[in-house]
Amino acid sequence: MQIAVILAAAAVAASLPLLWWALAGARPGARTVDRSVLVGSSGTVDLRAATLQRSARERAVRPFAGGLVRFARRLTPVAWIESLDRRITLAGRPKAWPIERVLIAKVVLGVAAFGVGFLAFSGNPTVGWLGVWGGMTALGYFAPDLLLYSRGKERQETISRELPDTLDQLSISVEAGLGFEAALSRVGRSGMGPLAAELVRTMQDIQVGVPRTKALRNLADRVESPDLRHFVLAVVQAESYGIPIADVLRTQAAEQRTKRRQRAEEQAMKIPVKIIFPLVLCILPTLFIVILGPAVIQISRTLFGEGGAF
C-alpha cells in the first residue's frame, strides 16, 4: 500500500512540470492570427479571438495566482505580512521574490508538506508520526521566511564588510573637491555589491526631492547594520552643527577600519573554542586508538599470555 502511495505521489510530481508547460506556453499560431479574424467587417474587435491570442499563462495562471495571493493575505495576519515585507527589504528586494510570490510559495509549500505528512501519518498512525506531520507542515510554510532571513543576514554582513572601504572612497572623493552628494553618487556608481546598490537608491531618493537627512535615515532603516547607522547619525549631526563633512568622513573611515580589525581578531579568538569539540569527539579518540592500541595489546599479552583478553 505504501509503495502504491509513493508511486502515485511520484507520478503527480512528475506531471507538474508538464502541466506548467501546457499552461504557461503560448498557443501555437496565436501570434500569427490574421488581422481579419480580430477585426470584423464592421470594424469591431473580436474579443474572443483577442483573448485566445494571449498565452495560457496570462489567461489561466495569472488569475489563479492572483486569487491565491488574496487567499494567502486573508489567512496571514497583518503583522506577519509586515514582518515578511521587512525581511524582503533586508534581503535587498530581489526581483524574483516579490511579496506576492513569497505568499504563494508559503501556501503551496505548506499544503504540499501537509499532504506528504498526511500520507506518512496514514501509513503509520502513531503519536511520533503525528508530530512529524505537524513539523513538516510548519517547515513547509515557514521555509520562505527562513530563506529570506538567511539571505538578509548574509547581505547585512556583506554591507558591514564593505563599509570601511566605501568610507575611504568617500573621504578621498570629498578631499579631492567633490561635494558629499557627488561623492556618494560616484562611489555608488563605481562600486559593486549591496552597499553600492543602497547608495544608488539613496541618491535616487535625493534626486526626486527627498531631503538628504531623510534619505540617509531611510538608508539606515533599510539596512540593519549598527556601523552604517552610526555613520548616518554622524553625518546627520555634522550637517546639523555645521561640522566639515571631510573631517567626519575621515574619522568614520578610521573608526570603521579599527572595528573591522577588531571583528577579525574576535573571530580568530573564537577558533580555539570552536575547535575543541571536533578535537575531543573525533580526532583525539582516533589518535588514542592508533597510539595506545598496540601498547594495550602488548600489555594484555604480557599479563595474560597469548590467550588473554585480546
C-alpha positions, 0 to 999 in steps of 0.5 A: 500500500505504501509503495502504491502511495509513493508511486502515485505521489511520484507520478503527480510530481512528475506531471507538474512540470508538464502541466506548467508547460501546457499552461504557461506556453503560448498557443501555437499560431496565436501570434500569427492570427490574421488581422481579419479574424480580430477585426470584423467587417464592421470594424469591431474587435473580436474579443474572443479571438483577442483573448485566445491570442494571449498565452495560457499563462496570462489567461489561466495562471495569472488569475489563479495566482492572483486569487491565491495571493488574496487567499494567502493575505486573508489567512496571514495576519497583518503583522506577519505580512509586515514582518515578511515585507521587512525581511524582503527589504533586508534581503535587498528586494530581489526581483524574483521574490516579490511579496506576492510570490513569497505568499504563494510559495508559503501556501503551496509549500505548506499544503504540499508538506501537509499532504506528504505528512498526511500520507506518512501519518496514514501509513503509520498512525502513531503519536511520533508520526503525528508530530512529524506531520505537524513539523513538516507542515510548519517547515513547509510554510515557514521555509520562505521566511527562513530563506529570506532571513538567511539571505538578509543576514548574509547581505547585512554582513556583506554591507558591514564588510564593505563599509570601511572601504566605501568610507575611504572612497568617500573621504578621498572623493570629498578631499579631492573637491567633490561635494558629499552628494557627488561623492556618494553618487560616484562611489555608488556608481563605481562600486559593486555589491549591496552597499553600492546598490543602497547608495544608488537608491539613496541618491535616487531618493535625493534626486526626486526631492527627498531631503538628504537627512531623510534619505540617509535615515531611510538608508539606515532603516533599510539596512540593519547594520549598527556601523552604517547607522552610526555613520548616518547619525554622524553625518546627520549631526555634522550637517546639523552643527555645521561640522566639515563633512571631510573631517567626519568622513575621515574619522568614520573611515578610521573608526570603521577600519579599527572595528573591522580589525577588531571583528577579525581578531574576535573571530580568530579568538573564537577558533580555539573554542570552536575547535575543541569539540571536533578535537575531543569527539573525533580526532583525539579518540582516533589518535588514542586508538592508533597510539595506545592500541598496540601498547594495550595489546602488548600489555594484555599479552604480557599479563595474560599470555597469548590467550588473554583478553585480546 
